[in-house]
Amino acid sequence: MSARHLSTSSSKQGSVDVSFIRSLTYVNSVELSLLSDEDKEYLRERFHQELDAEVRLLVFYKSEDCRYCKETVEIAKEVASLSEKIRLEAYEFDKERSMAEELNVRLVPATLIVRNNNYRIRWYGMPSGHEFATYVEDLVSISSNKPRISEMSLREIEKVDRDLYIRVFVTPTCPYCPRMSLMAHQASLANDKISADIIEAIEFPELASRYKVMGVPKTVINEMYRVVGLLPENLFTELLLYASGRIDKPSERLRKVLTEAQLEEEVHEHGHDQ
């Protein structure tokens, strides 16, 4: 699968703030571009002001047969060097399979951002392009243990009492993906019943094909509920409540989003049948 096969889909943007994304595009999807001195200084100062507790960056990689493993580790090294409150732990996947299985890590490169043994927030693929902004926002919010969502959404998400497993498929060049990625990770931070994986679709084409990813961001919850595009925060929150059974019927707006995703998958199936 190549980038040209994936379209980007938008909706009204939610209230999650990743406005600084305009400057955080130092890493592209082809080769590593180290942070400039100016960018390092910006992040160093931000981490100094906003990081609270120590966070751990757990990176699982392979030495061979992994196109972006080396770059993913290097990104983590560089970011960790900017604050004493960020601790990098790099593990070779084949040598630490039992640990990977315990943490539900199935693909590499994989990055987990961890505080207080919360291993529910995972990345699969290199956090590059626009997605690097989400990487930084995750570090800050997880360290402070303050989800970057509105109080109203937070109260609703806290009502989820069934396990939810969210997958968000993204690409580095998608301008709408970071907000959807961040909302998924913030939901996981807000409620220990929710786990969220961000998956770089181009790096994992077989998985993207399995979930019929034609446009990004594409979000899949518990294998059943699928939406394409960026949802406003209130609609994303409703989706979580609906998927967990907290509400019986979706709003007309949510029903439309779910139906559109189903139709897109049918088009995908029809294209493969021809």
Secondary structure as UniProt FT lines:
FT   HELIX           3..5
FT   STRAND          7..8
FT   HELIX           19..23
FT   HELIX           37..50
FT   STRAND          55..61
FT   TURN            67..68
FT   HELIX           69..80
FT   TURN            81..82
FT   TURN            84..85
FT   STRAND          86..92
FT   HELIX           93..95
FT   HELIX           97..102
FT   TURN            103..104
FT   STRAND          110..114
FT   TURN            116..117
FT   STRAND          121..124
FT   TURN            129..130
FT   HELIX           131..144
FT   HELIX           151..157
FT   TURN            158..159
FT   STRAND          164..170
FT   TURN            172..173
FT   HELIX           177..190
FT   TURN            192..193
FT   STRAND          194..200
FT   TURN            201..203
FT   HELIX           205..210
FT   TURN            211..212
FT   STRAND          215..216
FT   STRAND          218..221
FT   TURN            222..224
FT   STRAND          225..228
FT   HELIX           233..243
FT   TURN            244..245
FT   HELIX           252..273
//
